[in-house]
């Protein structure tokens, strides 16, 4: 049976609303600028937080991408339900 992405969980743990907000903002940033062009500084700016605060949610940019792919599935932004884009 195929695994269905669950936006509420990461590593078996429930994600808070702010964590999901960080992942959604990062997904949009990567879609706009690509991996190399997306900076954590810009992500923090868009979220209205300090860059070091992002590390509460992930340890590295690579882990951020892994969380996005695991949480939203490989379909990327096109696989998000209506109203989330």
Steps between C-alpha positions, in 0.01 A plus 500: 500500500650840404588736782283810514683815610384625839561871542451471874792264570877480462705212634189359665443818700217747466602827330378824651324760288809725496718208381255432215501873418882492476484198265235661278699825476816304418316301233393823332850646527660190344237503224581864422880492527612139492717334763815702431318833481290454813666635811408435860541874558221568248283226648537654847420844360179373337396339826584806709752318715874495563702254290638304800140432610451284190737241645237414759312331213787342302878458530598590145368610163522136387285387792251775416468360147462149642221621729324670208518189282388272781223728621351608168605206284697506179228685313628830637288810501260354243400228745383744770127510570309805372539803723852410615682653205 
